[in-house]
Amino acid sequence: MSSEFKNRIITSIVLIFLLFLMYLYSYILISAVIIIALIAWFEFYMLITKIYKRNNKKDFTLRLFYKSFSLLYLLLLTFIILYSEAYQHDFRSIILYSLFISICSDLGGFIFGKLFKGAKLTKISPNKTVSGSIGAFIFSLMVIPFFNNHLDNYGFFLLLIITLLISLASQFGDLLISIFKRKANSKNTSDLLPGHGGVLDRIDGIIFAIPVGFLLFNLLR
């Protein structure tokens, strides 16, 4: 077992433990969301800056995306804080459910990708494989039993579909940030989390998983 794999497992366990604390205590949820959002925003800013410097010009499209991304990110952060303050149990369950799916999808993708390898998923990120994507879907399903009682308004089949769609959204977010990392010629957004890279490396899928999860749970309620 490589040191990178060990570090990734340990960091994932710590992050999952943090999620449990976020679920139990509202003030931890709010504080963690604010801190994580600020760090990820800074990492994204540095990533875009690297692309600017590498291209030796300011790409208007890239600047527009960055500003739009930042605005939506801050709006989402405010939205989460307001609902957390309102103490809406269902909302918190949906947020944490989406977070767990994103983390398990990433872990499943990493494990299956390393074990089975095989065909590449896309040229955008050479390290991602079809087997890794399948592993991401499989690991995401492991979350269902732990939240079944908290989301008992939804049948098992419906919860299964929602889980797979959230996992898909998480994988898409991962690929999108990979495009920017490739343009910046950076493996990770930072070295803050051992085995994972930066905070943005860890939440790139979450950025998409949370709004998609919230949308699906409310539309299919």
C-alpha positions, -999 to 999 in steps of 0.1 A, spaced: 0 0 0 15 33 -11 20 62 13 -4 83 -9 -31 57 -5 -26 55 33 -27 93 36 -59 94 15 -76 69 37 -66 86 69 -77 120 56 -110 106 44 -117 91 79 -110 125 95 -133 142 71 -161 117 77 -157 122 115 -160 159 109 -192 154 90 -207 135 119 -198 164 142 -214 188 116 -246 167 117 -247 167 155 -238 203 162 -252 232 141 -224 256 151 -198 232 138 -217 228 106 -218 266 100 -182 272 111 -169 244 89 -188 255 59 -175 291 62 -139 280 67 -140 254 39 -157 278 15 -131 305 21 -101 281 17 -116 266 -15 -123 301 -29 -87 311 -24 -74 279 -40 -96 285 -70 -84 321 -72 -48 308 -72 -56 282 -98 -71 308 -121 -41 331 -115 -17 303 -126 -37 299 -158 -35 336 -165 3 336 -159 8 305 -181 -12 320 -210 4 355 -205 -30 371 -211 -63 376 -193 -89 354 -209 -123 371 -207 -142 338 -207 -121 325 -178 -125 357 -159 -163 356 -164 -165 320 -152 -144 328 -122 -167 358 -112 -198 337 -118 -184 308 -99 -175 330 -70 -209 347 -69 -228 313 -70 -205 299 -44 -211 327 -20 -249 325 -26 -248 288 -19 -228 294 13 -254 320 25 -282 296 16 -267 268 37 -261 290 67 -296 304 67 -312 269 66 -288 257 92 -298 286 115 -334 277 109 -326 243 122 -344 224 94 -336 188 101 -345 175 66 -324 201 49 -293 193 71 -299 156 63 -300 162 26 -268 184 27 -249 158 47 -262 130 26 -249 147 -5 -216 153 12 -212 117 22 -221 105 -14 -194 128 -28 -168 116 -4 -177 79 -9 -178 84 -47 -143 99 -47 -130 71 -24 -146 44 -45 -133 59 -77 -98 60 -63 -98 24 -49 -114 8 -80 -92 29 -103 -61 17 -85 -72 -19 -83 -87 -26 -117 -73 3 -138 -85 -4 -174 -98 20 -200 -95 57 -195 -127 76 -188 -117 108 -206 -87 126 -220 -94 155 -196 -81 136 -166 -58 107 -176 -59 92 -141 -96 86 -142 -108 52 -155 -141 36 -163 -136 11 -135 -130 41 -112 -163 56 -122 -181 23 -116 -164 21 -82 -177 57 -74 -213 46 -81 -209 14 -60 -194 32 -30 -220 59 -31 -247 33 -26 -231 24 8 -244 57 22 -281 47 18 -284 24 49 -270 50 72 -295 77 62 -325 55 55 -342 65 88 -335 102 82 -349 102 47 -378 77 52 -402 99 31 -385 84 1 -387 48 -11 -356 27 -15 -358 27 -53 -362 65 -55 -333 69 -30 -312 47 -52 -318 68 -83 -312 100 -64 -279 86 -50 -266 76 -84 -275 110 -99 -257 129 -70 -227 106 -75 -228 115 -113 -229 152 -105 -200 148 -81 -179 131 -107 -188 158 -132 -176 185 -107 -143 166 -102 -138 165 -140 -146 202 -144 -119 213 -118 -95 188 -135 -99 209 -167 -87 240 -148 -59 221 -131 -47 208 -164 -48 243 -179 -28 255 -149 -4 226 -151 -11 217 -115 -17 183 -100 -35 196 -70 -50 230 -60 -27 229 -29 -10 205 -4 -32 213 26 -48 178 29 -23 148 29 -31 124 1 -59 146 -13 -42 179 -23 -62 210 -15 -96 217 -1 -109 224 -36 -96 190 -47 -117 175 -20 -149 195 -26 -148 199 -64 -175 172 -66 -194 185 -35 -198 219 -53 -221 201 -77 -234 173 -55 -251 196 -29 -272 217 -53 -281 186 -74 -290 167 -43 -311 195 -28 -329 199 -62 -336 162 -66 -349 157 -30 -372 187 -33 -385 179 -68 -391 142 -59 -405 148 -25 
